[in-house]
Amino acid sequence: MAVPDDSPKPSSRTKKKMTKRSKLLTLNVISVVGGIAIWWTLALTGFQFPTPPEVIEKGVQLWTSGLLQKDLTASLGRVLTGFILGSALAIPVGFLMGWYTIGRGLFEPWIQFFRTIPPLALLPLVLVLLGIGEVPKIFVIFLAAFLVCVISTYQGVVSVDRTLINAARVLGAKDGTIFARVVVPASTPFILVGMRTGLGSSWATLVAAELLAAPAGLGYRMQQAQLYYDLATIFVGIVCIGILGLVMDRLLLLAESKLTGWQERI
């Protein structure tokens, strides 16, 4: 006599999601392999590119000498410090601007003013005022992350559906409850998009800051390699920055999927 199978069957929606993820992963692999193949082909057909094996060999040399670990630690520390501080301040400021008229009136003119100025344009002034230590580099990274994230957070708050807020008020919810239970969840997708964009700005700002004044870091190493026309070292720096940025971005995407599971996705 056959025993009935009582194990839960995956729903059609779950199967669809698994198929989509599998397809996306396959396309990612094809894209990466294709990109490396194009790079290799260009390097072998006259372009002054090092081949992937040459870049790997140079990366191993830098790692063995300890230089790559030193540069990675310096750059990652600067980016994480500036990015975390910038995002941590941007979120409450964005909420204040979006929720309170007085906050918008006080903060928005200055934020819009500085948003039109690239953080790197302030770097010479920051170096004069703060010296050439770690503080000016972290400050410009902080500024890059803050300006992007604060605008995104503000936009998230003002974009909350007024029907949801009015419905909560009808049910007797106070402003604090509405803010915590309606506004914050509805703004979370905007905040995370702002953080992802701010992360990219942080890496771009970091490399430029290290090109001007740094004793170590991926940007500094790339600048030194440029002086000696060491293309392989430059490519090692580019690959490392790309991989670190990609990993950090995927971690933010994972956080987004956990925090906004209620949001319907295509």
C-alpha positions in Angstrom: 0.0 0.0 0.0 1.5 3.3 -1.0 2.1 5.9 1.7 0.7 9.3 0.8 3.2 12.0 0.4 2.3 14.8 3.0 5.4 16.9 2.3 4.5 20.5 1.3 4.7 21.1 -2.4 6.3 24.4 -3.6 3.6 26.8 -5.0 3.6 27.9 -8.6 4.8 31.3 -7.4 7.8 29.8 -5.6 8.7 27.7 -8.6 8.5 30.8 -10.8 10.8 32.7 -8.5 13.3 29.8 -8.4 13.2 29.6 -12.2 13.8 33.4 -12.5 16.7 33.3 -10.1 18.3 30.4 -11.9 17.9 32.2 -15.2 19.3 35.4 -13.8 22.3 33.6 -12.3 23.0 31.9 -15.7 22.9 35.2 -17.5 25.2 36.7 -14.9 27.8 33.9 -15.5 27.5 34.3 -19.2 27.9 38.1 -18.9 31.0 37.8 -16.7 32.6 35.1 -18.9 31.8 37.1 -22.1 33.2 40.3 -20.6 36.5 38.6 -19.7 36.6 37.0 -23.2 36.2 40.5 -24.8 38.9 41.9 -22.5 41.3 39.0 -23.4 40.6 39.4 -27.1 41.3 43.2 -27.0 44.6 42.5 -25.1 45.7 40.1 -27.8 44.7 42.3 -30.8 46.8 45.4 -30.3 45.2 47.2 -27.3 47.6 48.0 -24.6 45.7 46.0 -22.0 47.3 43.3 -19.8 45.7 39.9 -20.2 43.7 38.4 -17.4 46.5 35.9 -16.4 48.9 38.9 -16.2 46.6 40.7 -13.9 46.1 37.7 -11.7 49.9 37.2 -11.6 50.4 40.8 -10.6 47.6 40.5 -8.0 49.4 37.5 -6.5 52.7 39.4 -6.4 51.1 42.3 -4.6 49.3 40.0 -2.2 52.5 38.1 -1.4 54.4 41.3 -0.7 51.6 42.5 1.6 50.9 45.6 -0.4 47.5 44.6 -1.6 46.2 43.7 1.9 47.4 47.1 3.1 45.7 49.0 0.3 42.5 47.0 0.6 42.3 47.6 4.4 43.0 51.3 4.0 40.5 51.9 1.2 37.7 49.7 2.7 38.1 51.3 6.1 37.8 54.8 4.6 34.7 53.9 2.5 32.9 52.0 5.3 33.5 54.8 7.8 32.4 57.6 5.5 29.5 55.7 4.0 28.1 54.5 7.3 28.4 57.9 9.0 26.9 59.6 5.9 24.0 57.2 5.7 23.4 57.3 9.5 23.0 61.1 9.5 21.2 61.3 6.1 18.3 59.1 7.3 17.1 61.1 10.3 17.7 64.4 8.4 15.7 63.1 5.4 12.9 62.1 7.8 12.9 65.5 9.4 12.8 67.3 6.0 9.9 65.1 4.8 7.8 65.0 7.9 8.2 68.5 9.4 7.8 71.7 7.4 10.3 73.5 9.7 12.9 70.8 9.0 12.4 71.2 5.3 12.7 74.9 5.5 15.9 74.8 7.5 17.8 72.0 5.8 16.7 71.9 2.2 18.4 75.1 0.9 21.8 74.0 2.2 21.4 70.4 1.1 20.4 71.6 -2.4 23.3 74.1 -2.4 25.9 71.5 -1.6 24.3 68.8 -3.7 25.3 70.8 -6.8 28.9 70.9 -5.8 30.9 67.7 -6.3 32.5 66.6 -3.0 35.8 66.4 -4.8 35.6 70.1 -5.6 35.7 70.7 -1.9 38.7 68.4 -1.4 41.4 71.2 -1.8 39.6 73.3 0.8 39.2 70.3 3.1 42.9 69.4 2.8 43.9 73.0 3.7 41.6 73.0 6.7 42.0 69.5 8.0 45.4 68.5 6.8 46.4 65.4 4.8 45.5 62.7 7.3 42.5 60.3 7.2 39.9 62.9 8.3 39.6 64.8 5.0 39.3 61.6 2.9 36.6 60.3 5.2 34.9 63.6 5.2 34.5 63.9 1.4 33.3 60.2 1.3 30.8 61.1 4.1 29.6 64.1 2.2 29.1 62.1 -1.0 27.1 59.4 0.7 25.1 61.9 2.8 24.0 64.1 0.0 22.7 61.2 -2.1 21.0 59.3 0.7 19.3 62.4 2.3 17.5 63.3 -0.9 16.4 59.8 -1.4 15.0 59.5 2.1 13.3 62.9 1.9 11.7 61.8 -1.4 10.5 58.5 0.2 8.8 60.4 3.0 6.9 62.9 0.7 5.9 60.1 -1.6 4.0 58.1 1.0 0.4 57.6 -0.1 -1.7 60.1 1.8 -4.6 57.6 1.8 -2.6 55.4 4.1 -1.8 58.2 6.5 -5.5 59.4 6.5 -6.7 55.8 7.1 -4.4 55.4 10.1 -5.6 58.7 11.5 -9.2 57.6 11.1 -8.4 54.4 13.0 -7.1 56.6 15.9 -3.3 56.4 15.3 -1.2 59.3 16.6 1.5 61.0 14.7 4.2 58.9 16.3 2.5 55.6 15.4 1.8 56.8 11.9 5.4 57.7 11.4 6.7 54.4 12.8 4.2 52.1 11.3 3.4 53.8 7.9 6.0 56.3 6.9 9.1 54.4 7.9 8.2 51.2 6.1 6.9 53.0 3.0 10.2 55.0 2.9 12.5 52.1 3.3 12.8 51.2 -0.4 13.8 54.8 -1.2 16.3 54.8 1.6 18.0 51.6 0.4 18.1 52.9 -3.2 19.8 56.1 -1.9 22.3 54.0 0.1 23.1 51.9 -3.0 23.7 55.1 -5.0 25.6 56.7 -2.2 27.8 53.6 -2.0 28.8 54.1 -5.6 29.5 57.8 -5.0 31.6 56.8 -2.0 33.9 54.6 -4.0 34.3 57.1 -6.8 35.1 59.8 -4.3 37.5 57.6 -2.4 39.7 56.8 -5.4 40.0 60.4 -6.4 40.8 61.4 -2.8 43.5 58.8 -2.6 45.0 60.1 -5.9 45.7 63.4 -4.3 47.0 62.6 -0.8 47.3 59.1 0.7 50.1 56.9 1.9 48.2 53.7 1.0 45.0 52.6 -0.7 43.9 51.3 -4.0 43.7 54.8 -5.6 47.2 55.6 -4.3 48.6 52.3 -5.7 47.0 53.0 -9.1 48.5 56.4 -9.2 51.9 55.1 -8.4 51.5 52.4 -11.1 50.6 55.1 -13.7 53.9 56.8 -13.1 55.7 53.6 -14.2 53.2 52.6 -16.8 52.4 49.5 -14.8 49.0 48.6 -16.4 48.7 45.3 -14.6 48.7 47.0 -11.2 46.2 49.5 -12.4 43.9 46.7 -13.5 44.4 44.9 -10.2 43.1 48.1 -8.5 40.1 48.4 -10.8 39.2 44.7 -10.4 39.5 45.0 -6.6 37.3 48.1 -6.4 34.7 46.5 -8.7 34.5 43.3 -6.7 34.3 45.1 -3.3 31.7 47.5 -4.6 29.7 44.6 -6.1 29.8 42.6 -2.9 28.7 45.6 -0.8 25.9 46.4 -3.3 24.7 42.8 -3.1 24.6 43.0 0.7 22.4 46.1 0.5 20.2 44.2 -2.0 19.9 41.3 0.5 18.9 43.8 3.2 16.4 45.3 0.9 14.8 41.9 0.2 14.5 41.2 3.9 13.2 44.7 4.9 10.8 45.2 2.0 9.4 41.7 1.6 5.9 43.2 1.4 6.8 45.1 -1.7 5.6 43.5 -5.0 8.4 43.0 -7.5 8.5 42.2 -11.2 
